[in-house]
Amino acid sequence: MNGAELFVRCLENEGCKVVFGLPGEEVLELLEAIKDSSIRFFLTRHEATASFAADAYGRMTLKPGVCLSTLGPGAVNLSIGVADAFLDRAPMIAVTGQTEGYKLGMQRHQMIDQGEFYRPITKLSMMLANSGIIPEKVRKAYRVAKTVPMGPVHLDFPADVQLQETDKSPMSGSTRWIVKEPIIPKGLKEVAAKIERAKFPVVVTGLSCVRRGHHESLRRFAEAYGLPVVATPLSKGVLPAGHEHSFGVVSPLCSRVTLDLLDRSDLVITVGYDFIEMNTMLWLKGPQVEVIHIDYIPADVDAYYNVSTEILGNIGVVLDALAGLSKGPRKSNRGQLARYKQELKNDLSAGSDSDIFPVRPQRLIKDLRQVTQKNAIVCVDTGAVKYLMTRYWRVYAKRTFFLSNGLASMGFAIPASIAGKLVFPGRQVLAVVGDGAFSMSLSDLKTITENDLDITIVLFDNSGYGIVSASQEAAGKSVFATTLANPDFCAIAEAAGMKSYDVTRTGDITDALKEAFDDGRASLVRVQVAREEVRILK
């Protein structure tokens, strides 16, 4: 074999099913090797689409998504999805073609130091300097990408090494993980006693809680002590919508009721919370609040996140052990929590029955939820639409709600929906985008149709960068450089082979969405949406 063939064999050995990417002269041998393998090469029209799709694939499967680009501009374009995976802790292998080894370190056409470029946005960046080291480097890349905190690994692959002959083979075997009970039961009893003594304890869940699938353990823990649970955007859905212990999401446009609940707390138990998720100043009232940190890795610290106790290890095992130490659900806070629950319900239903047009986003989200299957894969883009969906969308099934949070990059949802349809071909797959983000993904609408992917795109069109406009107004500034004169998005979608629905009356939303879900093809539903962000910010 040559180096490229060995590399692809190693990917197969690690369970890789698909590589998202764009071609280039420096990856010709890799493309040839993929062509003759069991791996599907998914051609995109922009490298950012490839890396976002790999990012989402990793979140959905918990196996590293793989993306590929050529050197120089290809590698730079690929980096945005890599950075997104880095900040949202998604497992990924990013492969970049590189010029021949003898040219490295010299000024050459399209050449940058790709290892240095990727080092700040990956867990590890390695060059495949000769074909003999490929098996161990690929195995290491997969292990590092999957180790908590999960994240991307970059492999730089020179063109001459791809051609280099080798007699090496993929590494055999795999690692079996064995989870044991916490080894300090006395310490856990002290934590259980703290929870029992607290006047108003609240649980805040984070991405590691859902990324590792600890939904049921969290539910048992919350029910055992009678604790209210608040989620970060990346852990939304840790408890299904409507669960008695679910008290909303903490985010920049979240319900004031959720923030009031957190302000009342004298003990916050964080479960899988990562500092990258949400500024602690938003939801912790100060260092006087005691924090118990449950996670795989130690807590970061700032003036607000004043951790008194850390429980490190498998989150599910820890939660189950703590649940077993409970003396039963607390009764003292039931009346207060019932009032908070009703206030939250009233707050999140406001505007959902409005018939005005342009449509209030609360109404659009309610209608969308009513016609969407409970296990549908929902990929949400960044901007006002992200905050609105995070606030109002009801999640019923685990690992069905995906967004870009740490990097908060526009252009995520449509590539993520591509990954969603590949991973879950039998489910409804939905991309929810604003007009600003949609404009960044137009080139890959044709990618969706030529691959016969039945994806529904719902476009919240407010002709601008809504959350930035709202921030300008809230700060008493003029609305400047945040409005857009949009093209005919429906015509663009149809030119790409999609079916389009342009909603012009509020009463037509449900019928348009139903038809889009049932038409058996990729569809765009454009809805003109009223600006609600300033009102919600107040």
Secondary structure, DSSP 4 states (H G I P E B T S, - for coil): -BHHHHHHHHHHHTT--EEEE---GGGHHHHHHHHTSSPEEEE-SSHHHHHHHHHHHHHHHSS-EEEEE-STHHHHHHHHHHHHHHHTT--EEEEEEE--GGGTTS--TT---HHHHHGGGSSEEEE--SGGGHHHHHHHHHHHHHSSSP-EEEEEEEHHHHH-B----PPP----------S-HHHHHHHHHHHHH-SSEEEEE-HHHHHTT-HHHHHHHHHHHT--EEE-GGGTTSS-TT-TTEEEE-STT--HHHHHHHHH-SEEEEES--TTTS-HHHH---TTSEEEEEESSPPP--SS--EEEEEES-HHHHHHHHHHT--S--STTHHHHHHHHHHHHHHHHTTTT---SSBPHHHHHHHHHHHS-TT-EEEE-SSHHHHHHHHHPPP-STT-EEE--SS--TT-HHHHHHHHHHH-TTS-EEEEEEHHHHHTTGGGHHHHHHTT--EEEEEEE-SB-HHHHHHHHHTT----S-B-----HHHHHHHTT-EEEEE-SGGGHHHHHHHHHHSSS-EEEEEEB---HHHHH-
